[in-house]
Amino acid sequence: MTVSTAPDLLTDAQLADYAKLILKVTGIRVSPQKKMLLSNRIRRRLKATDIESFGDYYQQLCKLSVDDHEWDMFLQEITTHETYLFRDEVHWDWFRDSFLPEISLAAIQGKRKKELRIWSAACSTGDEACTIACCIADRLQNSAKWKIEILGTDIGVDAVKKASESLFGERAMRLVPENYRSRFFKRQDQDDLWAANPELKHWMKFRQHNLLDRLMVSPFDLIFLKNVLIYFDPDAKKTTAAHLCRLLKPGGILVTSAAENVSEHLTSLQRLAPWRHRNPEAPNTRDAKKGGTR
Ligand SMILES: C[S@@+](CC[C@H](N)C(=O)[O-])C[C@H]1O[C@@H](n2cnc3c(N)ncnc32)[C@H](O)[C@@H]1O
């Protein structure tokens, strides 16, 4: 058996090296106060990989490509994946009671196509994407006739894999209304998990993506960006905000959590609420006059 000789704590120089590397790869800022926490997290990877010192593990990470499995394991240690369905009630009340009825009506009146593209950015295990799908199934009239795409992305490969399974434990389900549970989920008797119905799964796709990179896809009607930028360095916040703004359709809406503190980087958007911003419609276009959402 290999006995780990790793020291208890990172030295200040090692902490600075790791912090720089984490910032470069993820945009996440590690403060000096996190020395103990980071030391403990890295020590778990030393044990798992049989690498003896913080310095050797750092060298190993530098050599590996960021999509290597060990990087994913490391990222799992240093990022928080906390998420649950129907997190932040005010967002879902708006989505269910205003946004979806408005676009339903606009489609019935022939003012917009029956198409809806939504991005759950930094989706963790997919709880937010699944909440979006539940609300659509409940409130978008004639949803079967719509082309609906809900894309969930996260830097964590393991998180994305779990998101694709769309299985949720009791804790993640605690805010799901009772009638939604029975309509949109099936209880898996053996392991106390709830499986999202195929109707919801059909709309959801998940893929790995780093918010610091541009996502090369067509623009979205709605983007949810919640509980991730809170951990980012100001420059990384700015870069991410610029990428996201570029991926909003004219009239498209960005929903952020209060903790994101990103509004200073959303100056190209109209502020509808502290947590809701809209990409202005292109002036004088036919669509701009019709079917806009608030
Ligand atoms: C706290 S969870 C938020 C999940 C969900 N948005 C919510 O609000 O419930 C934060 C997620 O951000 C992801 N993340 C951290 N840095 C990222 C980056 N640079 N690019 C993409 N995702 C990132 C983490 O892997 C983690 O799953």
The ligand as a Gaussian input file, in Angstrom:
#p B3LYP/6-31G(d) Opt

LIG

0 1
 C      -24.186000      25.484000      -8.317000
 S      -24.292000      24.685000      -9.868000
 C      -25.653000      25.581000     -10.585000
 C      -26.650000      24.674000     -11.266000
 C      -27.922000      25.367000     -11.765000
 N      -27.625000      26.390000     -12.737000
 C      -28.733000      25.928000     -10.617000
 O      -28.764000      27.157000     -10.450000
 O      -29.348000      25.171000      -9.873000
 C      -22.863000      25.406000     -10.704000
 C      -22.432000      24.606000     -11.919000
 O      -21.542000      25.435000     -12.680000
 C      -20.632000      24.575000     -13.332000
 N      -19.468000      25.364000     -13.807000
 C      -18.467000      25.925000     -13.072000
 N      -17.594000      26.552000     -13.863000
 C      -18.052000      26.398000     -15.137000
 C      -17.579000      26.822000     -16.402000
 N      -16.448000      27.535000     -16.535000
 N      -18.293000      26.484000     -17.491000
 C      -19.436000      25.758000     -17.381000
 N      -19.925000      25.324000     -16.210000
 C      -19.243000      25.643000     -15.099000
 C      -20.297000      23.546000     -12.273000
 O      -19.763000      22.376000     -12.831000
 C      -21.654000      23.348000     -11.595000
 O      -22.332000      22.228000     -12.099000

